[in-house]
Amino acid sequence: MTRFNITNLTRFLLISFFLTGCFSNIAQNQDNKTQNNDFAKNLRFGGGLGLGFGSGYTDIMIAPSAIYQVNNMVAVGIGLQGSYVESKNYYTSFMYGGSIIGLFNPIPEIQLSAELEQLRVNNSYKTTSGPDYDHDFWNTALFLGAGYNTGNVTVGLRYNVLYNKRDDVYGGAYMPFIRVYF
């Protein structure tokens, strides 16, 4: 892991924990005010964590998010994402960014979603037959999804309508998901 990637990963993690703590603190402070009590009750937190390790391979991902439950059918929210992937002697990748999400439940068991995600991607490749090189770019994804909802947990499939296999971000346009909000 290069010093640049360690610095970016540290910054991202600190910002993520700071924002998560701020959202939690705001929600707790607003419980004392009757006018803002509805807002705090309708604010939900969740996200995702991922860890993958193998022989010469490391994959770490953190993605905190918060949604506001507008009514029984509609929720809107924001999220942050940061990930680090390394395949020893081949490449390292650091991605960070944010997203906005809209959730719609036409019936309690079915959840439809739309998520616009913007990621900064920093890839470094090591080659055996030539010089090492970097590929840094912004990637935009628009995910449309559907899932089965069981209260706090939704399991489903989403499709990236802006998928481009040359971007070296996602392995395919379809992605299964598990979404958890408390």
Summary of the structure (lengths in Angstrom):
residues: 182
radius of gyration: 18.4
end to end distance: 34.0
largest distance: 67.0
contacts: 512
relative contact order: 0.13
helix: 22%
strand: 58%
